[in-house]
Amino acid sequence: MSLPDDLLELAVATAREAGRMLVDKRPAEGPDVVQTKSSPTDVVTQMDQAAERLIIERIRAVRPDDGFLGEEGGTRAGASAVRWVIDPIDGTVNYLYDLPDWAVSIAAEVDGVTVAGAVDMPRRGETYTAVRGGGALLHTASGTRELRCNAGVPLERALVATGFGYAAERRAHQARVLTGVLPNVRDIRRGGSCCVDLCSLAAGRVDAYYERGVQAWDIAAGALVVQEAGGRIEGLDGAPAGPELTVAGGPGTFEALHALLKPLEPTRG
């Protein structure tokens, strides 16, 4: 197998193990919040931290020279060309409330380019995978299918996913942007997990997605899944997708959503 295939195999096995642990060890009364991050509503739980430790331990046991970028602080430089970008629970608030839309996201970069990604959604029984140049797949108990984004969906018929930040001022501006988007699309979906939204786009369950404030670990694996499913994911005016803005969609729909968003100044706030 090639290096990206090897990296994907390790990512899938590790994400699934972390996902099982998170389901099995979730306290019935809800996980303890150990701290907040950017605001009182931006929480990190003991289980976020435990999952990240597990992921790093499993990968280091196989590839001790690799680097890591983890949401919960598990970041270190490596001696190899490979870096792992980890979100142990994308959708922590959903996990906190026992809602199903949360995921374990693991991506592998080689020389700064994402070459493999796995997004495991334990409560849905779904694992999304992608290898650069090798397509994107959805794996379930009933089998595996290739993923393709919906193409050429007119904006007025597009189901668009989005998310909101945690700071009150940013949320207020995002609400203003939303008032410019909502009358021009079929409808909006707000699920609470960036990588779940990106995988839903790749699977044709939504037609487009946009959000301000997502970080590298939120989008690393999901962006590759979207790209390998035929979609486009960028910031404004060809900038890389990232904290300033992430816009994603199938051919035609991406361009239309980008054109709608730009005059609404979505990167303010």
N, C-alpha and C positions, 0 to 999 in steps of 0.2 A: 504494500500500500504506500501511497505518497505521504509526505509529512502532513499536509492538511487533513487527509483521511485519518491518520493516526491521532492527530490533535482532536478531531471531531469525535472519534470513538471515546477518547478519554473525557472530553467535555460532556458527552451524553451520559456515560456511566456515572460521572460525578454529580451532574445536575439531578439525575434521577435518585441517587442515594440521598442527596441533600433534601430533595422534595419529600421523599418518604419519611425522613427524620422529622421534617417540619410538620407533616400531617400527624405522625404518631405521637409526637411530644408536645403538641399544642395543648396547653392547659384548658380544661373545660370552661373555666371562667374567663378565659382570654389571657394572652401573654402579658407579662409584666412590662410596662414601659420603663426603660432604664434611663432614658434621657430624651431630650428633644434637640433638634438641629436648628434649622433656620427660623422656626417659629414654634409656639406651643402646640400647633397641630401637626408639625413635621416630626414624627416619632421614630425612634429606633428601639427595637425590643431585644430582649435577651436572645430570642430565637434568630434574629438577624445576625447577631454576633456569633452564635453557635454555628449557624449554617456556613458563614464565611470561613470560620476556623476549619470546619470539616472539609470544605472545598479546597482550601489551600493545602491542608495536610495531605489529602488524597493526591493532588496533582504533584506536589513536591516529592512524594514518595516515588513517583514514576519519573519526574523530570526536575531534579533538584536545582538545575542551573537557570531555570526560567524566571522571568520577572512577573510581578503581579500589580494590578491596579484594582483595589476593592473598595466598594462604597463605604464599608464600615471600618476603614483604616488599615486593611491588610495589604498595604502597598510596599513593594520593595523592588529595587533594581535587580536585574538578573545578569548572568554572564553569557547567556545565549541570545539568539536573535528573536526568541519567542517571549511574548508577554501575554498574560491572561487577564482579561477584563471581566470583573465579576460583580453581579448584583445578586446577593443571596436571597433577598425577597424583594422583587419589584411589585409594589402594591402592598406595602406594609399595613396601611390602614385597612385594606380589604381583609388581610390576614388577621388583623386585630379584631375585626368584627365578624370573622368567620364567613366572609363572602368568598366566592370561588375564584374571582379574577385576580390571581396573583401568580407569580412565576419565579423560578430560579433561572437566571440568565448567565451563561458563560460563553465568552468569545475568546478566540486565540488569534493574536496578531503575530506576523512574521515581518520583521523590519518595519514595523509601524502600519502594516496593511492587514486588515482583518481577513483571515483565510478560512475560518471555520467558526460556526456558532451553533449553540444549542439553547433552546428555551423550553424548560419543562414546566407544565401546568398540572400539578398533581390532582387538584380537585376536578379538573376537566378530563383527566386521563389522556392528555395530549402532550406530545413532544414534537417541537418544530426544530428542524436542522437545516443547515446550509453549508456548502463548501464553495469557495470562490471558483466560478467557472463550472460548477458541477450541479447547479440547480438547488431547489429548496423542496423539502419534504415535510409532510405531516404524518406522524406515527401514532396510531391508536391501537387498542386491543383488537379491533376488527381489520387492521391492515395498514398499509402505507400508501399515500397518494401524493402525486406531484402538485405543487402549489403554483397558481398563476393569479396575479392581480387582475381585477376587472379592468378592461381597457375601454377608452372612448366613452365613458359615462358622462353625459352632460351634467354640468354642475347642479342644475335644478332638479336632477334625479339622483344626485349623489348623497349617500349616507356618509357623514363625516364624523370621525372620532376626534376628540380633543381632550385636553386636561388642563388643570389650573394649578398655579403656584400656591405657596403657603403664606406668603406675606400679604397682608390686607391690601396694601397699595397696589401690588401687582395684580391681585385678583380683581380689584375694581377696574383696572384698565382692560384686563382680559374679558371682563363682562361687557365693556364697551365694544371691544373687537367682535365679540360674539353677536352683538346686536346688528353688526354689519354683515356677518356671515349667515346667520340663521334664515333671513328672508330669501336668500339666494340658493339654498340647498334643500334637498329632500327633508333632512332632519340631522340632528346632532346626537352623538352618543358620547357619554362620559363614563368610562369604565373604571378608571382609577389606577391603571397600570400601563405605562408606555409600551413595554415590550409585548404585552397582551394585545394592545391596539395595533402594533406593527404586524404581529402575526395574523391578526384578524384581517388586516389589509391584504396580506399575502394570500390568505385563504379565500378571499372574495367575500368576506362577511361584512366589510365596510369598503367604501370606495376611495377614501382619502383620510388623511390625518394631519393635524398640525398641533404644535404646542411650543410654548416658550418655557425655558428653564430646565429642560432635560439634560442630563449629564452623560458622559461617555459610557458609564456602566449601564445606563438605562437603554441605550440604543445600539451598543456594539454588536450584539448578536442579532437583534431584531432588524437592524438596518441591512445586514447581509441577507437575512431571510427575504426581506422585501426586494432587494436588488436581484437576487437569484430567482425570484418569482416574477420578474419582468417589470418591477416598479421602479420609481425614481424617488430618492430621498435626499434633500438638500436644505440649506438655509435660503435666505433671500438672495436673489440675483446671483445664484451659483455658488454662494458661500457654502462651506461644509455644514452639514447638519450638526447642531449642538445647542448649547445653552441659550444663545441669542434667539434662535428659532429653528424648529425642525418641521419641515413640510414633506409629506409623502403621498404618493398616489400612483395609480396606473397611468399608462400613456394617455395623454389628452386631459385627463382629470387633474393630474398634477399641475399642468400649465394653467388650467382655468382657476384652480384654487389659489395658486401663487399670484395670479393677476388680481384676484378678488382681495387677497390679504394685503398686498403691498400698500395701497393707499390708506388702509386702516391703521398703519403704523404699529404692527403687532410686536415690534421689538422695544417699544417704550415701556417704562415702568419696571 
